[in-house]
Amino acid sequence: MSNVAPLGNITKLDLPVARVLEGAKEKLESVVILGYTKDGEEYFASTMADGGEALWLLRRCEKALLEVPDDM
């Protein structure tokens, strides 16, 4: 994957998990991971021990996601 340059734009296409995680690990100080397992179960992990802090980050990101224009 080293010959692929991320463009940093918004896409309506699904991306591979490995690509998203690889791009994020160099930039992030703390992280909350949400997803589905291959069995369809919800998955949650966080680097933050404080659940309230993790929830605050989720809410801030939820707000940012809701503010993305539909035509993106």
C-alpha positions in Angstrom: 0.0 0.0 0.0 3.0 2.3 0.1 2.5 3.3 -3.5 -0.9 4.7 -2.8 -1.1 8.4 -1.8 -4.2 9.4 0.2 -5.9 12.5 -1.2 -7.5 13.6 2.1 -10.9 14.2 0.5 -14.4 13.0 1.4 -15.7 10.0 -0.5 -19.1 8.2 -0.6 -17.2 4.9 -1.1 -16.4 2.4 1.6 -12.7 2.2 2.4 -10.7 -0.8 3.7 -10.2 -0.9 7.5 -6.5 -1.2 7.1 -6.2 1.9 5.0 -8.2 4.0 7.5 -6.3 2.8 10.5 -2.9 3.2 8.8 -3.7 6.8 7.9 -5.0 7.6 11.4 -2.2 6.1 13.5 0.4 8.8 12.5 -2.0 11.7 13.3 -4.0 10.8 16.4 -3.1 11.5 20.0 -6.1 9.6 21.3 -8.7 7.4 19.6 -12.2 5.9 19.9 -12.8 3.0 17.5 -16.4 2.0 16.6 -17.3 -0.7 14.2 -18.8 -4.1 13.4 -17.0 -7.4 13.7 -17.1 -9.9 10.9 -19.9 -11.6 12.9 -22.0 -8.4 12.8 -21.5 -7.5 16.5 -20.7 -3.9 17.6 -17.1 -3.2 18.5 -15.8 -0.5 20.8 -12.2 0.4 21.9 -10.7 3.5 23.2 -7.3 4.8 24.3 -9.0 7.0 26.9 -9.8 5.5 30.3 -12.4 8.1 31.1 -15.7 7.0 29.5 -17.0 10.6 29.7 -14.1 11.9 27.7 -14.6 9.2 25.1 -18.3 10.1 24.9 -17.5 13.8 24.6 -15.2 13.0 21.6 -18.0 10.9 20.0 -20.5 13.7 20.4 -18.1 16.3 18.9 -17.4 14.0 15.9 -21.1 13.3 15.5 -21.8 17.0 15.3 -19.0 17.4 12.7 -20.4 14.5 10.7 -23.9 16.0 10.7 -22.5 19.3 9.4 -21.0 17.7 6.3 -23.0 19.0 3.3 -25.1 16.4 1.5 -23.5 17.2 -1.8 -20.0 16.1 -0.6 
